[in-house]
Amino acid sequence: MRNTMLRLFTMSATLLVTATAFAQDGAAADPQSGLKALAAGLAIGIAAFGGGLGQGRTAAAALEGIARNPNAADKLFTPMILGLALIESLVIYALVIAFMIK
């Protein structure tokens, strides 16, 4: 119960603080600026979530393969690092697109 209350308080405090941090005076100049900010936030949020899931599954599969066959560690390490780099590049690409939307 205490843990749930702490999570609820943390989430509500975060929402209250960010509302004032994003308040700007020039919002009337572009009526769609709020939607653009929402689209950019969703784009990077979904990309980071998907990238995190992909990286976790990649690392888990590589570690499981190494655990089953320790002699294959050298053969698994390079493709794993290459896969992680490609996953991260897709997340960075989403960040660039989010900046272009904003």
Summary of the structure (lengths in Angstrom):
residues: 102
radius of gyration: 20.1
end to end distance: 40.1
largest distance: 63.0
contacts: 226
relative contact order: 0.11
helix: 89%
strand: 0%
